[in-house]
Amino acid sequence: MINDIMKLITVKRETKDEKRFTPKMGELITKVTYIKMQFLSVPFKTLHKYRETYYGEIKDCADCRLQA
């Protein structure tokens, strides 16, 4: 029973290019990785999102905001 339910819920990782704005660097285009939970292949919750900086560091997306 539990294994059948676990097969319905999956976790997917998806990477997209997005425009971001940071006060120090200004506007930049970076790759943002989303980790999403899916139920029957329909995403319903974003568990985490992070981005890789120019220098290779991994940062949480909460420290920058979307470009309007």
C-alpha positions in Angstrom: 0.0 0.0 0.0 2.7 2.5 1.0 4.8 1.6 -2.1 1.9 2.3 -4.4 1.4 5.8 -2.9 5.2 6.5 -3.2 5.1 5.7 -6.9 2.4 8.4 -7.4 4.5 11.1 -5.7 7.8 11.9 -7.5 10.5 14.6 -7.1 11.8 16.3 -10.2 14.8 18.6 -10.7 14.5 21.2 -13.5 17.0 23.9 -14.6 16.0 27.1 -16.4 17.7 30.3 -17.4 16.3 33.3 -15.6 16.9 37.0 -15.3 17.9 37.9 -11.8 18.9 41.2 -10.1 21.3 41.6 -7.3 22.2 45.0 -5.7 26.0 44.4 -6.1 26.1 43.0 -9.6 22.9 44.4 -11.2 21.0 42.3 -13.7 22.4 38.9 -14.6 21.1 35.8 -16.5 21.7 32.7 -14.4 20.7 29.0 -14.4 18.1 28.4 -11.6 17.4 24.8 -10.5 14.0 24.0 -9.1 13.3 20.9 -7.1 9.6 20.2 -7.4 7.3 17.5 -5.9 4.9 16.0 -8.4 1.7 14.0 -8.0 0.7 12.0 -11.1 3.3 14.0 -13.2 1.6 17.3 -12.2 3.9 19.6 -10.1 2.2 20.9 -7.0 4.9 22.1 -4.6 8.4 23.6 -5.0 10.6 22.2 -2.4 13.8 24.2 -3.1 15.3 26.5 -5.7 18.9 27.5 -6.0 21.3 29.0 -8.4 25.0 28.7 -9.3 27.0 31.9 -9.3 29.6 33.0 -11.8 32.3 31.7 -9.4 30.7 28.3 -9.0 29.1 28.8 -5.6 25.7 27.5 -5.0 23.3 30.1 -3.5 19.7 30.0 -2.4 17.4 32.2 -4.5 16.1 34.1 -1.5 19.1 36.5 -1.5 18.2 38.0 -4.9 14.9 39.1 -6.5 13.4 38.7 -9.9 13.9 41.5 -12.4 10.5 43.2 -13.0 
